[in-house]
Amino acid sequence: MTANAQENNANRLKAVLDSLARAGEGSKLGGSAVLAEAIELFPLNSQESELLSGGIPRGHKTLTSTTTKLVKAGWLVKGRGGWNITKDGLRATVAFPDAVSLAVALADGTPVPEGTQLPEPVPAEAPEAEAAAVPAEAVQLVEAAELVQAAELVQAVTEELAGPEQVDAAFPQPDAVALAGDFGTLLGCPEDWQPHFEEVQMTLDPDEQLWKLTADLPAGFYSFKVALNRSWDENYGAFGQPNGANHELHHAGGPVTFLYDHRTKDITVSVS
């Protein structure tokens, strides 16, 4: 990666943390939207725009991988329903106010200094004069987004009240879901990256409508994808993209649970 690309990625990582900080500790944002906002603020250069296997730009994959440093530092939680910042993450925006200091802290494993205060909350409403300056097109886009969010909320509540049986009808499940990756042999498979072996098959939780697999993995860096019905004919990578880039996991070692949601086609990871 060139020096310019390193600088760009550091700026994007700071933008990711700042975006989550503006939302607040209790709010969850979609990972894809947060990454897209950071890349919009700091666009990909020609090298970073090169498409890798799966059609993902090099810079996008680099940023996705680098956000695991925020998770490891305890500043970001990636969970079901989105990403959210922790209290330490909020304090990190104060302790490391620019991209360079944040990158150095992450590289050195520097914790947030004790006594660092939480940032001042963002005002709920912008001044009236600023609001008047917002273009009508932008207002229309925001209103449309709010309508979509309201519809999604109604759908989620309806599904919750409906119970597992009706959710089943709305979201038919595949016959089998495999977690195919470079740790298959660690689970007892003869080969890695083979979705037909029994050892990498996930189990459906009918109440939560999630496919689960728990494994005890040694410390390391792992890559994997979801493959349906014991073949590669239908598979999903990062952010639930068909034939997308590999999911990546920096694991400190020990039990880890993978959860696949067929409604989003995406994977979340829970470390015990």
Buried (B, 14 or more C-beta within 10 A) or exposed (E): EEEEBEBBBBBBBBBBBBBBBBBEBEEBBEBBEBBEBBBEBBEBBEBBEEEEEBEBBBBBBBBBBBBBBBBEBBBBBBEEEBBBBBEBBBBBBBBBEEBEBBBEBBEEEBBBEEEBEEBEEEEEEEEEEEEEEEEEEEEEEEEEEEEEEEEEEEEEEEBEEEEEEEBEEEEEBBEBBBBBBBBBBBBEBEEBBBBBBEBBBBEBEEEEBBBBBEBEBEEEEBBBBBBBBBBBEEBBBBBBBEEBBBBBBEBEEEEBEBBBBBEBBBBBBEEE
